[in-house]
Amino acid sequence: MKALPLDTRISPEVAAQLRELPDLTVDSAEVLAAPFPYDEKVLVPLEITISNQGADTEGEFNVGAWGTATDGNAYGFRYFSPGEEVMPDPRGGVLCKGLAAGEVKTYQGFLFLGPSPINEPLNPGTKYEIHAMVDYNLDPDASYYDWGVAEKDETNNELVITYPQLLTAVAVLDLKKLS
């Protein structure tokens, strides 16, 4: 059975509404420098770039991240960008008050990681998995999510990166020289 285009499977009214929705997405995330210990925490210098690939939105949403040391016990979801408002708890992250269609915004800030479990000594580790997010519940342990901007595509609100970035090495051998 051949799949029909979305517009032919739903009513024209619903298709028009979907085309008119915002589509917030995380375009990139980059650890700008090596994470470093500070005051019983690990600070991860993190740049997050988001965009709106749909219709304008004036609704408030958050931008942030959560992360974990894959070889230590550092874990957290507090993202702060100097000079930017913070979204009130329980959402957290940077507060963004709307984004026009096609607009791109970049935030440079810090992801704060602490020991997990909380009462253990901090082992910062050397390798990290970071989840950069837009319009999302930044506490992955929370079981509720009753806010946010209605979007055309809710599946592109998170981007997972690793630090240090794993690079693929390709070796080229000259077989004639080996024999």
PyMOL commands that set and color helices and strands:
alter all, ss='L'
color gray80, all
select helices_A, chain A and resi 6-9+12-19+154-156+175-178
alter helices_A, ss='H'
color red, helices_A
select strands_A, chain A and resi 24-31+36-38+41-52+57-69+74-80+94-99+104-115+128-134+158-163
alter strands_A, ss='S'
color yellow, strands_A
deselect
rebuild
show_as cartoon
